[in-house]
Amino acid sequence: MLIDRRSLLNREVTQPVRRPIEQPSEERGKRAGCLTWGAVLGVLAGIMVGVYALPPILKHYYGETVVGVNETYRAGGKSIILLDVSQASDPLGEAASGMRREDFFAHLEVHSNDPWQPKATDFTLEFKELDDWQKATEATVAGQPLTTIIEHHETTIEVHWVVEFPPDEVTSLTVEAVHLSDPRVKFEVTWP
């Protein structure tokens, strides 16, 4: 039996796939516009969720530990108690032009099982009348700049805030809380 080689070769060759070329139409143009608008609205919705919905959700799950007045925070080998919050009777420096200056102080007693290196900017002060929490300008231990809290040693930290605000918008300030960013703790304050 004789086999023709040409017939074997032709069996292995496949026909090319032919796809129809789509012609532009008015209906397709309308759909492309809808897809574009859908993408734009999706991006805007994502931004809105990221700005407004995500922060409260994250704060709920990864929020601050709230410590009541005269209570002690105990976790992570640290115990921290807010001893007092006070206001200087007179400003301790000059305010920026058109602003009013107030100086606030807090004393915290700390005991840590490990060396701890908080910074002054880890402490913020929350006021009823101001939207933004105010970062501390300095923190000291026994009059020296705050560096490392020595382990197994009682340490008192003095934190100082310089708060400037427009005098025509706010007449006095009411302290609501002292916040610590590492660890995330909110110390509630009773203000006179």
Beta strands, then each sheet from edge to edge (+ up, - down):
strand 1: 65-67
strand 2: 72-75
strand 3: 78-87
strand 4: 100-112
strand 5: 123-127
strand 6: 134-135
strand 7: 138-141
strand 8: 144-145
strand 9: 155-165
strand 10: 175-181
strand 11: 184-188
sheet 1: 1+ 11+ 10- 5+ 6-
sheet 2: 2+ 3- 4+ 9- 7+ 8-
end
